[in-house]
Amino acid sequence: MEATATSVVNDASKRHDAVFYFDVTDGNPNGDPDAGNLPRVDPETMHGLVTDVAIKRKVRNFVDDLHGTEERFKIYVQDKGIALNELHQRAYAAKGLKSTGTKQLRENVDEARSWMCENFFDVRTFGAVMSTGVNAGQVRGPVQVTFSRSADPIVPLDLSITRVAITKEEDAKVVVAEDGTSSGGKQTEMGRKALVPYGLYRCNIFFSPQQAAETSFDNEDLALLWDALVRMWDFDRSASRGLMACRGLYVFTHENPYGNAPAHKLFERIDAERKPDVSAPRSFRDYTVILNDENLPDGITLTRIEG
């Protein structure tokens, strides 16, 4: 991006609507615990799905890895088992507020809420419900992420795998009966692994400057968010997720903080189409991303961050 484009797309006082593409090769982008951890699908169309929670988890981990030691960029919803109520109590302690009793004073809740926004990146970005235990209020974040949907139907595979290491010692022992027959002596164990051969996914992201002002979300936070969406995949490698990567990030910026055009009309200008000679896509090269950036509505700027 040029410097002028960067300054526009990182301006937290403006409204932004973004289209985000990522793909997976031979991996499971988001397992469904209600379906044996198979990749999530729309059962009517077999298009793949990835939850907003899964995307936000990767953003949180990226920010924590890069800035976790900095006070302003702590992560509230961590994957390390830290009790959330303890963080609410920390807000009261930091502000010198009383937290005794079953209910807290409204002004104390507001101060605790403000402290949580100032210190936790994901609270001021995505919002949070912090009313359990000691009440630290609720926050509606300026960044909202939709479910991701694959461009084409996917083929969820459930593969058998074997392991030579035996879990239980007794299973590995050979038991010889009086008649000379033997049993036991297990040498391998079976397992399952779910994956998608290939899927190109798209989600839409909305940014509200009005909510940003409420949570103290600033230009630095917005720049970090875009950076995370592009680079977070390299910080989240796992054999089960195969190869995942950002394939496109396109941001429509509105001059008017309340919007210069409906988001759905802007989103219709971007689409990923499978090439006509491809019957079963197996890589990003099997698609063409169509971008209509001509005659944009007045007050709309389109920035191509990736893609």
Secondary structure as UniProt FT lines:
FT   HELIX           3..9
FT   TURN            12..13
FT   STRAND          15..27
FT   STRAND          31..32
FT   HELIX           33..35
FT   TURN            36..37
FT   STRAND          38..39
FT   TURN            43..45
FT   STRAND          47..50
FT   HELIX           52..67
FT   TURN            68..69
FT   HELIX           71..73
FT   HELIX           84..95
FT   HELIX           106..119
FT   HELIX           121..126
FT   STRAND          127..129
FT   STRAND          138..140
FT   STRAND          143..145
FT   STRAND          148..153
FT   STRAND          157..163
FT   HELIX           169..172
FT   STRAND          174..176
FT   TURN            178..179
FT   STRAND          182..184
FT   STRAND          189..207
FT   HELIX           209..215
FT   HELIX           219..231
FT   HELIX           232..235
FT   HELIX           239..241
FT   STRAND          243..254
FT   TURN            257..258
FT   HELIX           263..267
FT   TURN            268..269
FT   STRAND          270..274
FT   TURN            276..277
FT   HELIX           284..286
FT   STRAND          287..291
FT   TURN            298..299
FT   STRAND          300..306
//
